[in-house]
Amino acid sequence: MNAVAYTATTTRVLRQLRADHRTVAMIVLVPSLLMTLLYFMYQNTPTGPGGVSLFDRIAVTMLGILPFVVMFLVTSIAMQRERSSGTLERLLTTPLTKTALLGGYGSAFSLAAAVQAALACAVSFGLLGVTSEGSVLWVLVVAVLVAVLGVSLGLLCSAFARTEFQAVQFMPVLVIPQFLLCGLLVPREQLPDWLRWISNALPLSYAVEALQQITHDPGTTALMVRDLLVVAAFAAAALALGAATLRRRTP
């Protein structure tokens, strides 16, 4: 990868993001606002065993799921907009490699994801009273990593989409099944065998498992480290596959 081209691409995308105030607001504020909404939704629900409210049981996990969903949606649409405007086609006629192109996009949106995750964690732990047995820093690390996974999958899907509408259509195919099978709604061990096998092949399942480990264990467990490595591997593989499948709109 050409370092100069990679840096220039990252800088260009960050400048575009800075000029698009609505996109910046969606990336940075939406997860925090949704966490606040969940807090008021579950404010008056009865506490469960051990005096733990339903919100406290799901809050840390949602800090990983919400950035994943938002970054997938924003990234896939933003990259497809580059294609439809002709910018992507012009870039691919230059010596800029596909790896440097997607790497630059991934880095720019990952920086935005880090800001998003930091704000969501600050709001949740600082204002909404969320607690965790493990370190808040570990929650932040997982939230950023899962957001990067959303960026990588969004870039991958944008390589196959021809319109922004098609890019959005990948969401019910790749995002919603992961949300349903990740272990938040139903523990994975209680799923039928065939659904559990599918769940084991989905990266969000490992992210949720890592966050659950952080919620209940004050230390760094081997299972949590394994889960983080799996999520990171999925993110890197999605980015590499996106670079391999990226095509110009015209021959």
N, C-alpha and C positions, 0 to 999 in steps of 0.2 A: 504494500500500500504506500502510495506517495504521501509523505507527511504534509507537504505544502498543500496539495490538493485536498487532503482530508481536513486540514485546519481551515482552509478557505471555505469549504462546504459547510462545516460546522458554524463558522462565523456568519455566513450568508443566511443560514436557516434561523439562527438566533436573532438576526436583525429582522427577518420577516416575522418571526413570532412577536418581537417587541412592537412591531407596527400594527399587529392584529390584536387589538385590545380585547375583543370578544373571545378569541381563542385563548389568550392568556388568562382571562377571567375563568373560563371553563376549566382549564388545566389546574390552576392554582386554587380556586375557591370551591369548585363543585364537591370534591370529597369532604371538605370540612363542613360545608352546608348540609350535605346528606348525613354526616355523622350527627350533626346537631338535630336534624329532623328525626333521626332514629332515637335520640335521647328523649325528646319530648313525646314520641310515640309510645315508648315503653316506660315513661316516667311513673305512671300509676299502676303498672302491672304488679301482681303479687310476686314477692321474692320466692326463689326456689330453695332447695336444700342448702343449708349453710348460710342462709341470708343473702345469697347472691342474686341480684336482679337479672332479668333476661337480657337487658342492655349490656350489663357487665360481662355476661357470658359470650356475647357475640361481637362486642365492640372491637376487640383487638383483631379478630379475624377479618372484620369488615375493613380495617385499616389496610389490609392487603388486597382485598377484592375490589374495592372502589377505585383505587388508582389503576389497577389492571384494566378495568372496563373503560375508564375515561381515556387512558393513554392509547388503548387499542383503537377506539373510535376516532380520536383526534388525529392520530398518526396515519391511519389508513386513508382518511378523507384528505388530509393535507398532501400526502404523496400523490394521490390520484388527481388532485387539483393541479399539481405540477405537470402531470402527464397531459391533462386536458387543455392546459394553457399553452402547451408546446415547450415549456421550459425544460422538461426532462429530455425531450428529443434533442433539443439543442445541446444540452450538456453531454449527451451520449455521443455526439459527433466530435467532441473534443478528446484530448488524451486522458481525461478524467476516467478512472476505472470504476466499474460498478461497485467494487468493494469499498473504495474511497467514498463514493457517492452515498451508499447506504450507511457506511460507517459514520460519515458526517451527520446524516440525518439522525441516526441512532444516538450519537453523542449529544446533539443539540436537544433532542426531545428527552433524553435521559437526564440532562441538567435541569430541564423544566420539571421532570418527574421528581427529582430530588427536592426541589423547592416545594412542590405539591405535597410530598410525603412528610416533609418537615413541618409544614403548616398544619396538616391534618393531625399529626401526632401531638403538636403543641396544643391545638384546640381540644383534642380528646383527653389528654392527660392533664392539661393545665386548667381547662375551663369546665369540662364535662365530668371530671372526677373518675375517669377510667383508671383502673389499677391493673397491675400485672406482677406476678411473682418474679419474672425475669426482668432484665434490664430494658428500659425504654429505648436505649440505643440499639439493641437487637431488634426491637419492633421496627425502628426506623430503617435499619439495614434491610430487613425483609420487605418492608413497604416499597423501598426504592428498587430493590431487585425485582419485585413482582411488577412494578410499573415499567421497568426496562423490558421485562418479558412481554408486556402489553405493546410496547413500542416495536419490538422485534416481530411479533406476530402481525401487528398492523402493517409494517413494511412488507412482510411476506405476502399478506393478502392483497395489498395494493398492486403487487406485481401481476396478479391474475385478473384483477378487476379492470374493466374498460370505462366505467363511469363511476361517479361518486355514489350513485344509488347501489351499484353492484358492490362497492366497497362496504357499504352499510349492511348489505345482505349477508356478509360473512359473519356478522355478529351473532345471529341466532344459530349459526352452524358451529362456530368455534368458541364463543364466549359463554352463551347460556348453558350448554351441556356441562361445561366445566363448573359453572356456578352450582348446578343442580347436583353434581356428583362429587364435589370437593370435600364433603363431610360436614358442611355447615348445617344443612337442613336435616340430613339423616347421617348418623355415624357410618363411616365406610364399611366397618365390619358387619353392619346390619343389612347391607345391600345384598341383593341376589348375586350369586357367584359371577354371572356374566357381566353385570353392571360394575361389580368390584374390579374385574379385570380391565374394563374400560377406564374406570377411575384411576387405576394404577398407571395408565398410559398418558394421563393428562397432567400437565405441569402444575396447574393451580391446586391440585390435590396435595402436592408436596409443600407448596407454599402455606396452605392452610394448616397442614400438619406441623410445620415449623412454628407457626404463630401459636398454635395450641400448646406446643411444648414450652414456648416462652411464657405463655399465660400461667401455666401450672407448675413450672420448674424454675427455681431461682438460678440454677447453674446452666452451663452450656453442655447440652447432651450430644452424644454421638448421632442420635437420630436427627436432631435439628441440623447439625452440620451436613449430614448426608442429604437432607432435603434441600438445603440451600445450594449445594453443589449440583443437584439434579436440576433445580430451577435455572441456575446459571448456564448449565449445559444446554437446556432447551432454548434459552434466549440466544446463545451463540449459534446454535444450529439453525434456528429460524432466520437469523440475520444472514448467515452464510447461504442458506437455501434461497433467501430472497435475492441476494446478489447473483446467484447462479441462474435464476429464472427471470430476472428483470429483462424486459425487451423494449425496444423502441416501438412507437406506435406504427411507424411506417418502415418498410424494409430499407 
